[in-house]
Amino acid sequence: MSSDGDSRATRGRRPASTAEAVEQSSIELLLERGYDAVSVDEMAAAAGIGRSTFFRYFGTKAAVVWWGFDKALAELETSLRTADPDLDIMVAIRAAVAASVRAGVDARGVWWERFVLLDTVPALRAEAVDRWERWTGQIAQFVAGRMGLDGGHPFPVAIAAAHQGVYLASLRNWQGRPGDPEAMLEQMLDSFEVVGDALRGLLTPPAGS
């Protein structure tokens, strides 16, 4: 018999077989009862698995909710690193963000539910600072590299921060929630284009800046 109760947890129900399935059942439970009111054991039971199996998928309770964001963050880094060097900077940013969003969304609506938790639960928002710094840092480093500037230069940092603002505002104000993620992404990219065009002056900083 399993020492962690896997056989008891899965008895009478089909256990979740993928991280995606565990994420979906866990997020549904967290939204229904509240993040702080749900234990890891309850999340594992909702997925039909035991505690140790849960931790093989996710190292912590919070990691379930951050999992999709972390996938998107990894895709953003890859897309920026492999961007065509001849591609316009603002166009490259939009393409990379689009690829990262698609890496983190799904057709079941979990992408939206995940964002709601990340944006509203204090315990999760406390972890957001580091992740958003990594998100903006990747864009700032990309822009700085293309401009031949240091990654901490104000202009690349300002461009990255503006894109982060558009990203968050697009999600918070999306009226089709959860709806079609492609429709949300299209709206977000349109906003990126407007803001990017307004920031183009920062791509040619004054001499000596």
C-alpha positions as CSV (number, residue, x, y, z in Angstrom):
1,M,0.0,0.0,0.0
2,S,1.3,3.5,-0.8
3,S,2.8,5.3,2.2
4,D,1.4,8.6,1.0
5,G,-2.2,7.5,0.6
6,D,-2.2,7.4,-3.3
7,S,-4.3,4.3,-3.3
8,R,-6.9,5.9,-1.0
9,A,-6.9,9.2,-2.9
10,T,-7.5,7.6,-6.2
11,R,-10.0,4.9,-5.1
12,G,-13.4,5.4,-6.9
13,R,-12.2,8.0,-9.3
14,R,-9.8,8.2,-12.2
15,P,-6.6,10.0,-11.2
16,A,-5.3,13.0,-13.1
17,S,-2.5,11.9,-15.4
18,T,-1.0,15.2,-16.5
19,A,0.2,18.4,-14.8
20,E,-2.5,20.2,-16.9
21,A,-5.3,18.1,-15.4
22,V,-4.0,18.6,-11.9
23,E,-3.7,22.3,-12.5
24,Q,-7.3,22.5,-13.8
25,S,-8.9,20.6,-10.9
26,S,-6.8,22.5,-8.4
27,I,-7.6,26.0,-9.7
28,E,-11.3,25.1,-9.9
29,L,-11.1,24.2,-6.2
30,L,-9.2,27.3,-5.2
31,L,-11.6,29.6,-7.0
32,E,-14.6,27.8,-5.4
33,R,-13.3,27.9,-1.8
34,G,-10.6,30.5,-1.7
35,Y,-6.8,30.1,-1.9
36,D,-6.1,30.2,1.8
37,A,-8.9,27.7,2.6
38,V,-7.6,24.8,0.5
39,S,-4.8,22.5,1.5
40,V,-2.4,20.6,-0.7
41,D,-4.1,17.4,0.5
42,E,-7.5,18.6,-0.7
43,M,-6.0,19.7,-4.0
44,A,-4.4,16.2,-4.5
45,A,-7.7,14.5,-3.5
46,A,-9.6,16.7,-6.1
47,A,-7.2,15.4,-8.7
48,G,-7.6,11.8,-7.6
49,I,-3.9,11.6,-6.7
50,G,-1.9,11.4,-3.5
51,R,0.2,14.0,-1.8
52,S,3.6,12.8,-3.0
53,T,2.3,12.5,-6.6
54,F,1.1,16.1,-6.3
55,F,4.5,17.2,-5.3
56,R,6.1,15.4,-8.2
57,Y,4.0,17.7,-10.5
58,F,4.3,20.9,-8.4
59,G,6.8,21.7,-5.7
60,T,4.4,23.9,-3.7
61,K,0.8,24.9,-3.5
62,A,1.5,28.3,-5.1
63,A,3.4,26.6,-8.0
64,V,0.2,25.2,-9.3
65,V,-1.1,28.6,-10.0
66,W,2.2,30.0,-11.2
67,W,2.9,27.0,-13.5
68,G,1.3,28.5,-16.6
69,F,3.0,31.9,-16.0
70,D,6.4,30.2,-15.7
71,K,5.9,28.4,-18.9
72,A,5.0,31.7,-20.6
73,L,8.1,33.3,-19.0
74,A,10.4,30.6,-20.4
75,E,8.8,31.0,-23.9
76,L,9.3,34.8,-23.7
77,E,13.0,34.3,-23.0
78,T,13.4,31.8,-25.8
79,S,11.5,33.9,-28.3
80,L,13.5,37.1,-27.6
81,R,16.8,35.2,-27.6
82,T,16.1,33.6,-31.0
83,A,14.4,36.7,-32.6
84,D,15.5,37.6,-36.2
85,P,18.2,40.2,-35.7
86,D,16.8,42.2,-38.6
87,L,13.3,42.3,-37.1
88,D,12.1,45.7,-35.8
89,I,12.5,45.9,-32.1
90,M,8.9,46.6,-31.3
91,V,7.7,44.0,-33.7
92,A,10.0,41.5,-32.1
93,I,8.7,42.3,-28.7
94,R,5.1,41.8,-29.8
95,A,5.9,38.5,-31.5
96,A,7.8,37.2,-28.4
97,V,4.9,38.2,-26.1
98,A,2.4,36.6,-28.4
99,A,4.4,33.3,-28.3
100,S,4.6,33.5,-24.5
101,V,0.9,34.1,-24.1
102,R,0.1,31.2,-26.3
103,A,2.4,29.0,-24.2
104,G,0.5,29.8,-21.1
105,V,-3.1,29.7,-22.3
106,D,-5.4,26.8,-22.9
107,A,-8.9,26.2,-24.4
108,R,-10.5,25.2,-21.1
109,G,-10.4,28.7,-19.5
110,V,-7.8,27.8,-16.9
111,W,-5.6,30.6,-18.3
112,W,-8.1,33.2,-17.2
113,E,-8.9,31.6,-13.9
114,R,-5.2,31.4,-13.2
115,F,-4.7,35.1,-13.8
116,V,-7.7,36.0,-11.5
117,L,-6.0,34.1,-8.7
118,L,-2.5,35.6,-9.4
119,D,-4.0,39.1,-9.5
120,T,-6.2,38.9,-6.5
121,V,-4.8,36.6,-3.8
122,P,-2.4,38.5,-1.5
123,A,-0.2,35.4,-0.9
124,L,0.3,35.0,-4.6
125,R,0.8,38.6,-5.4
126,A,3.6,38.7,-2.9
127,E,5.5,36.3,-5.2
128,A,4.7,38.3,-8.3
129,V,7.4,40.9,-7.8
130,D,10.2,38.6,-8.7
131,R,8.4,37.1,-11.7
132,W,7.4,40.4,-13.1
133,E,11.0,41.7,-12.7
134,R,12.1,38.7,-14.7
135,W,9.5,39.4,-17.4
136,T,10.4,43.1,-17.8
137,G,14.1,42.3,-17.4
138,Q,14.0,39.9,-20.3
139,I,12.5,42.6,-22.5
140,A,14.8,45.3,-21.2
141,Q,17.8,43.2,-21.9
142,F,16.6,42.4,-25.4
143,V,16.0,46.1,-26.2
144,A,19.3,47.2,-24.6
145,G,21.2,44.5,-26.6
146,R,19.7,45.7,-29.9
147,M,20.5,49.4,-29.0
148,G,24.0,48.6,-27.7
149,L,23.1,49.9,-24.2
150,D,23.5,48.5,-20.7
151,G,20.5,46.5,-19.6
152,G,19.8,49.0,-16.8
153,H,19.6,52.0,-19.1
154,P,16.4,54.0,-18.5
155,F,15.1,53.7,-22.0
156,P,15.1,49.9,-22.4
157,V,13.7,49.6,-18.9
158,A,10.9,52.2,-19.7
159,I,10.0,50.3,-22.9
160,A,9.8,47.0,-21.0
161,A,7.7,48.5,-18.2
162,A,5.3,50.0,-20.7
163,H,4.8,46.6,-22.3
164,Q,4.2,45.1,-18.9
165,G,1.5,47.7,-18.2
166,V,-0.3,47.0,-21.4
167,Y,-0.1,43.2,-20.7
168,L,-1.7,43.6,-17.2
169,A,-4.3,46.2,-18.3
170,S,-5.3,44.0,-21.3
171,L,-6.0,41.0,-19.0
172,R,-7.7,43.0,-16.3
173,N,-10.0,44.8,-18.7
174,W,-10.7,41.9,-21.0
175,Q,-14.5,41.8,-21.4
176,G,-14.7,38.3,-22.9
177,R,-13.5,36.6,-19.8
178,P,-12.5,33.8,-20.2
179,G,-13.7,33.6,-23.7
180,D,-11.3,33.2,-26.7
181,P,-7.7,33.7,-25.7
182,E,-6.8,34.5,-29.3
183,A,-9.3,37.4,-29.3
184,M,-7.8,38.7,-26.0
185,L,-4.3,38.4,-27.5
186,E,-5.3,40.2,-30.7
187,Q,-6.6,43.1,-28.6
188,M,-3.4,43.1,-26.5
189,L,-1.2,43.2,-29.6
190,D,-3.1,46.1,-31.0
191,S,-2.4,48.0,-27.8
192,F,1.2,47.0,-27.9
193,E,1.5,48.4,-31.4
194,V,0.0,51.8,-30.3
195,V,2.2,52.1,-27.2
196,G,5.3,50.8,-29.1
197,D,4.8,53.5,-31.8
198,A,4.5,56.1,-29.1
199,L,7.8,54.9,-27.5
200,R,9.9,54.8,-30.7
201,G,11.7,58.0,-29.8
202,L,13.4,56.0,-27.0
203,L,15.1,53.8,-29.6
204,T,17.4,56.6,-30.6
205,P,18.6,58.1,-27.3
206,P,20.5,61.4,-27.4
207,A,24.3,61.1,-27.7
208,G,26.0,60.4,-24.5
209,S,22.8,59.1,-22.7
